[in-house]
Amino acid sequence: MTAGIRGTAEDGFRGWREAAREALYGPDGFYRRPGAGPAGHFRTSVHASPLYARSVARLLGRVDEALGRPPALDFVDMAAGRGELVTGVLGALPA
C-alpha cells in the first residue's frame, strides 16, 4: 500500500502506518506479547554480559561524585527491551 493512501473496512486494506502500529503495539504485537520479548529476537550489550551494566553503574557513580553528590541524580534507561539495563545498573550500585 502506498504511503498516505488509506484503505477502508470494506476493501480490507489499511495503510502502512496502521499495519505497523498494530504489528508492534497491538494486543498481540511484538512489544506486548508475552514471552521473551524483544530480547528473544535481538541481542545488545546488556543481554550479552552483566559487565555492561556494571560499567554503566561505575560511570554513574563517577558522574555523581563529579557533581558533588546532588540530592537527586536521574538515570533513565531508554533502550528497547524490558528494563534489563536499568535493573542491572541498580543492582550494581552500592546501597
Secondary structure in CASP SS format (residue, H / E / C, confidence):
PFRMAT SS
TARGET T0000
AUTHOR 0000-0000-0000
METHOD secondary structure of the structure
MODEL  1
M C 1.00
T C 1.00
A C 1.00
G C 1.00
I C 1.00
R C 1.00
G C 1.00
T C 1.00
A C 1.00
E C 1.00
D C 1.00
G C 1.00
F C 1.00
R C 1.00
G C 1.00
W H 1.00
R H 1.00
E H 1.00
A H 1.00
A H 1.00
R H 1.00
E H 1.00
A H 1.00
L H 1.00
Y H 1.00
G C 1.00
P C 1.00
D C 1.00
G C 1.00
F C 1.00
Y C 1.00
R C 1.00
R C 1.00
P C 1.00
G C 1.00
A C 1.00
G H 1.00
P H 1.00
A H 1.00
G H 1.00
H C 1.00
F C 1.00
R C 1.00
T C 1.00
S H 1.00
V H 1.00
H H 1.00
A H 1.00
S C 1.00
P H 1.00
L H 1.00
Y H 1.00
A H 1.00
R H 1.00
S H 1.00
V H 1.00
A H 1.00
R H 1.00
L H 1.00
L H 1.00
G H 1.00
R H 1.00
V H 1.00
D H 1.00
E H 1.00
A H 1.00
L C 1.00
G C 1.00
R C 1.00
P C 1.00
P C 1.00
A C 1.00
L C 1.00
D C 1.00
F C 1.00
V C 1.00
D C 1.00
M C 1.00
A C 1.00
A C 1.00
G C 1.00
R C 1.00
G C 1.00
E H 1.00
L H 1.00
V H 1.00
T H 1.00
G H 1.00
V H 1.00
L H 1.00
G H 1.00
A H 1.00
L C 1.00
P C 1.00
A C 1.00
END
